[in-house]
Amino acid sequence: MDERNNKPVPQLIEVEPMQDGYRWVAITAMLLAIGIILHTVSPNVGGVTPNWTIAMYSIVINLTRPKLSQAIGIGFIAGLTLVPSSKSAFPLGNVASELAGATVCCLLVEAMGKIGISEWKLRPFITGFVATMTSGGLFTFILKLILGLPLHVWIYAMLPVVAIVGLLNGLITFFLYAPVRKLFYFQEDEK
């Protein structure tokens, strides 16, 4: 009893945390942070810059296979974090485009699992490419609407650049997936 208030003192209950319950959150935060930094400092070469953020969340989604609601959250956070570092005429378009990219990536990973190709070696490349095409296609379409550009400019000038960035992001996702996977499962590999 607490002598000052004459009230019984509740007993402290200790709860053991789940060891790996939220590892996906940590790896997501780490990779998105790396993606934002690389997105900010990467130079524009001939009008093309890899979108490191899309590559990083594609790796995360391939690795952790989140629920759709979690992937939407990943896309939303990715889009918000890109707004301050965006080099575009309409930075807020990143929120919608990254939501779409992460959603499509998640649905694609889920579909590949359902048809039995979840361990396909090219899965990270395909998902990174398709997520980038979705995100970049939507972003450039929003930009086309905001700037009032003609449709042929979007189709013949903007979408080819999106496709090149998509190929770069597919390659980045493909080559970084295995090392990140090894890092993610490091503790299990040591046991």
N, C-alpha and C positions, 0 to 999 in steps of 0.2 A: 504494500500500500504506500501511496505517496502521502507522507505525513502533512504536507502543506495543504492539500486539497481534500484529503480523506477519500480519494478515489483510487480504485485499484488500477495499477499500471498494467497495460496490456502486454502480453508476452510477445516478444519479437519472433516472427516466423521467417525462416530463411527458405527461399525457393531456389532450387538449382536451375540455372538457365539451360535451355536446349543448346547444345554445343554448336550445331550447324543450322539452326532454324532460320537464321537471317543472313547467312553468308551471301546469298544472291543480292541482297540489298547493298552489302559492302562492295562486292565486285562491280555492281552496276554503278554505284557512286564513283568508284575509282576510275572505271573506264570512261564514264561520261566526263569526268574532270580531265582526264588525259585527252579525250576527244575535243573538248572545248579549248584547251591550251593549244593543241596542234592546229585546230581550225583557225585560231586567232593569229598564230605566227606563220602559218604556211603561206608561201608566196603564190601569187597568181601567175601561172606560166601559160601564156597564149590564151588567156581567158578561161583557163581550167585550174581548179583547185580541188583536190580530194575533199569530200565532206567527211572528215574524221569522225564526227559525232554519229553519223549514220552507220559508219563502219563499226564503231564501238558498240552502239546499241544492237546492231545486228549480231555481233559476237555474243553479247549478253543474252539475247533472246535465244540464239542457237544453243548456248551453254546451259541456261537455267530453265528453259521452256516454261516461261511464266504463264499464268492465266491471262486471258484476254484483257481483263480489267487492269492487271499489273502492267501489261505491255502498253496499254493506253496511258497509264501513269508515267511509264518510262518515256514515251513519246512526248507527253505534255511537258515533263521536266526538261527533256532535251531541247524542245522548241523554245521554252522560256529562257534557257541558259544561252541559246544562240542569239537572242534578240540584241543584247548589248554588243556582241562581237561581230554582228552581221555586217557584211560589206555591200549589202544590196540596197536598192532604193526603197524597199518596203520590208523592214526587219520583222514586223509582226506576222508576216506570212509564214515564218518559220514554225510558229505554234501549230497551225493547221497542217502544214506539210509534214512535220515530224510526227504528229499524231497519226496521220495517214500511213507514213512509212513504217512506223513501229507496229501498227495494227496489221498491215499487210504482211510484214515479216513474221509476226506471231502466227497469223492464220496459215501462212505458207509452211512454217516449221511444223505446226499441228497437222496440216494435210499430209506432209511428207511422212510423218509418223504413222498416220492412219493407213497409208498405202504401203508401209513397210520399207521406206527408204530413209529412215531417220538417221541411220549411220552412214549414209552415202557420203563419200569424201568430198564431192562437189557441193554439198548442201550449203556450207557457209558462203561459197562464191555465188551461188544462185540467189540465196536469200539477201545477201548484201547488194547484189545487182538489182534485184526486183524492188527492194526497199528504197534504194536510191532513185530508181526510175519513178516509183510512185511519189516519193517525197519531192524530188526535183521537178517532175512533171506537173504536180499540183502547184508547187511554189512558183514556177515560171508562168503557169496559167494565171495564177492570182496576179503576178507582176504584169502580165500582158493586159489583164483587165484594168488594173490600177493606172497603168501608163497609157492605156488606149492604143496599144500596138495592133497592127493588122494580124490576122490569123496566120498568114504565110510567114511572118517573121517568127512567130512562136514555133511553127512546124519546121521551118528550114534553117533557122538560126539558133533558137534556144534549145529545142529538143535534141539536136545532135550533140550539143555541149553536155546536156544531161546524160546522154548515152555514154559519152567518154568518161564522165565522172562516175557513172554507174559501173563501167568496166574497172576503173581504178579502185572504187570502193569494194567491188566484188573481189578483186585481187588482194586488197588490204585485209578484208574479212577472212579470206581463205588462208593467207599466210600467217596471220596473227591468231587465228582460232586455236591451233594446236598448242602454242606456248601458253596462251591464257588458260586453256583447258587444263594443262599440266599444273599451272599455278592454282587454279580453282580446286583441283582434287589433290593437292600436294599432301595433306595430312593422311588421306586415305591410302595414297601410294606408299607411304612410309610404314604403314601397319602391316 
